[in-house]
């Protein structure tokens, strides 16, 4: 009895270590209790906990270059063979499909998905989540047969009619096709994604879809420079503009926002904005300089003294400056910070160290796990993609009517001169 309890405690501890530290529980377990039994126990425990088996992620390239990973894959296969004799509840078929994908048995995984997706009693969003969990594994496939199985996964996602999985399966397959030289197919999939986004009228907002369409357009631009498929790039861009050209956010994100209304800055929290005071709105008669900045951005710091001087000299003439930043999960040499701790560090950095007095929009969820890089997945409309900002700092100049006049990457004296010229320009009489 003691031996059984001790063994259970050991396996429970291994699972906890996996969930907390991302360590490979399969490797840890097989070092103490032998390969087949330990993997079977790992699989059974994870199934009972209804958690995806992230400890068994085994990509093709890792298996090919690392003998230990190849051995682990074989043990995972044996684990699944043993599990095939068990009666798996239909509610857990999705997890089994994920495990099979992680073990590299894509055909079996797809067959399990087909069974899982046919269970009408399971909500479509839950079935969709199962596909999402397997996508990182499918992204590593190689070979014609594996790619064909990934195409089947796209078809399975279409059956769910959930925009997220329909889009993401195509994005994964597009990258795989391009990696294997099937350029035309990869651009065709990008066009399909744009069409899927255009057809979705319920699950997401138009602004969210426009931003993703802009991302796809930029991806097509980047690929076409390397693939020399300029006609394919144009076909993606034309289709995206047909569906989303009425979105300033889309046009700004593809680098066409100069001369258009500036998308608003809507952040979950602000520094230097008194309680009850609404965030600035472009087009209120003031000139705005918006800088996308970050604590880790050394070039950004060179702009701070100049912007402080400009606001001091020209505040009476309507010059306003806004900073936009985000929570990245780290600050200086400190990693894995909680959002609250990082927020306090940012406040000291901008307000005390650099004496910034103008409003600063901060994107981030205070309830996110410690160390979460929220700059990559913005909560609200504060991310740089709305202004085609993909380097830091990006500086945006907005005139008194709320129109974007210029967008710069980096900072130099010419930017300061252009700002001064706009401020000093005569204003139209009312």
Buried (B, 14 or more C-beta within 10 A) or exposed (E): EEEEEEEEEBBEEBBEBBBEEEEBBBBBBBEEBEBBEBBBBBBBBBBEEEBBBBBBBBBBEBBEEEEEBEBBBEBBBBBBEBBEEEEBEEEBBBBBBBBBBBBBBBEBBBBBBBBBBEEEEBEBEEBBBBBBBBBBBBBBBBEEEBBEBBBBBBEBBBBBEBBBBBBBBBBBBBBBBBBBEBBBBBBBBBBBBBBBBBEBEEEBEBBBBBBBBBBBBBBBBEBBEEBEBEEBBBBBBEBBBEBBEEBBBBBBBBBBBBEBBBBBBEBBEBBBBEEEEEEBEBBEEBBBBBBBBBBEBEEBBEBBEBBBEBBEEBEEEBBBBBBBBBBBBBBEEEEEBBBEBBBEBBBEBBBEEBEBBBBBBBBBBEEBEBBBEBBEEBBEBBBBBBBBBEEBBBBBBBBBBBBBBBBBBBBEEEBBEBBBEBBEEEEEEE
